[in-house]
């Protein structure tokens, strides 16, 4: 229950409505009702989405395996190092994830995110899929991500400041 309270606090602090993480846009199903075993899984999603290294450190098993495009590594320290470098490069990061499928210990999501490159100042949108496998305690023990970047102009951005990323109509052409 303590992790459940942490999740609710995190949601409240970052102004993320709880329904945003328990409902699935463009899908008639939704995540199961919040339970102590589900909360850590949602916490992983949120810790990544809100760029909180402290939360991310608590969300993964010590030997968690990651594949992010062409980067393969394992362990919490390697994950934190990777996220630190990624978040230093990707500024004004705006992310939308949608549940693609889930089972007892697995969740798959499709995602879209936009960021401004810290050095070039150019905007990029990434399209991709992730699959996560969880340990019995609810912490992530494996994450795989495949994504494709495209450079976009300011005018082409979907997730501009003040826009609710979940309200943007993303057509099937972008799935």
N, C-alpha and C positions, 0 to 999 in steps of 0.2 A: 504493500500500500504506500510505502514511502516513495517509491519510484513513480507511482500514480500521482501523488501529490506534487512531486517535482515536475512531472509533465504538465499538469494543470497550471502550475505556477509559471512554467516556461511559456505556455500558450498565452497566459494572461499578460506576462511581461512583454511579449513580442506582438501582442494584439492579433493573435491567430485564433479565430473562432474554432472551438473544438470540433464542430461539424465539418470544418475544412479538412480535418485529418481522418474523419470517420466515414465520410461519404465519398463516393466515387463519381466524378463528373463523367458525363457521356456513357453511363452504365447504369443498368437497372439494379445492380446489386450494390451492397456497401460492406464495409469491414464489419466483422462481428462486433457485438457490444463490447465496450471497454472492459477488460478483465486484467488482473494483475500480470498475467503472462503476455497479454497483448501490449501493455503499456511500454515496456522497454523497446519493442519494435517501432512504435510510433515515436518514441524518444530519439531513436537513431535517425529517423527521417527528419525530425525537427532540428536535431543538433547539427546536421549537415546543412539544412536549409537556412538556418539562422547564423551560420559561421561561428559557432561557439566551440573552441578547441577543448575547453574544460569538459563540456558535455560530451563532445566526440570521444575524448579519452575514456570516459566512463561507459560508452555505448558498445565497445568492441571487446571481444575476448583478447587476452594477451597474445595469442598466436593467430589472430584473425588473418585470413588470406585475402589479398586484394589483387584484382586485375583492373586497371583503368587504362583503356585503349592499349597502348604498347608498353605500359609500365606494370611490372609484376613484382610484388613485395608482400611481406607479412610482418605482423607484430604491430602493437599499438604505437611504438615510437616511430616506425616507418610511416604509418598512416598519418600521424600528426605532422611529421616532416613534409610529407606530400601535400597535405591540406594547407599547411603554412605557405609553401611555395605557390600553390595554386591560387590561394586567396590574395597573395601579394600581387599576382599578375592580373587576376580577374576582378576589376573594380566595378562598382555599381551593378553587382550581380543580382539578377532577378530570376527566380526558379519556379517552375511549375512541374509537379509530378502527379501522375495519375496511376492509380492501381491498375495493373494489367492482369494479374492473376495472383492467387495466394493459396497456400496449403498449410499443413500443420506447422512446418518450420521454415517455409519459404515464402517470399514475397517478390513479385516482379513488378516493376513500374516502367512506364514510358515517361520521358521527360523532355522538356524544352527549357533552355535557359539562355539568357543574354548577358553579356558583360562588355565592359569597355577595357581594352588592353591598357595596362598601366604605362607602358612605354610608347606605343604608337598612337594611342587615343582612338583607335578604330573599334567599331562595334562588331561583335561576333554573336551569332546564334548557334547553339548546339542542339541537335536532335539526337535522342538516344534511348537505349533500354538498359536497365539494371536488373540484376537478380541478386537477392540477398538470401543467405541461409543463416538460421539462428540456432544458438546453443539452447540447451534446456532452460537456462536461467534467463533467456530472452535477449541476451547480448548477441550482436552479429558476429558470426564466426567465418563468414565468407561473403565477399562482394565482387561481382563482375560487372563491368560497365563497357558498353560499346556506344560510341557517339561519333557524330560527324559535325564538324564546324563549317559554317559558311559566313563570310564577311557580309555585313549588312550596313546600310546607311542609317543615319538617325531617323529618316522618314519611314524606313522599313521596320523599325522596332515595334514589337507588340507590347512589351512590358515596360512602358514608360513610367516615370515617377508618378505616383498617384493612381495608377491603373491597378485594379485587382487582377492579378495574374489568372485567377480562376474564372474571370468573366470574359476573357478573350476567346473569341470563337476561332478554334484551330480546326481547320477542315481536314477531312480524311487525306487530302493530298500531302499533309504534313505529318502523317502518322508513320 
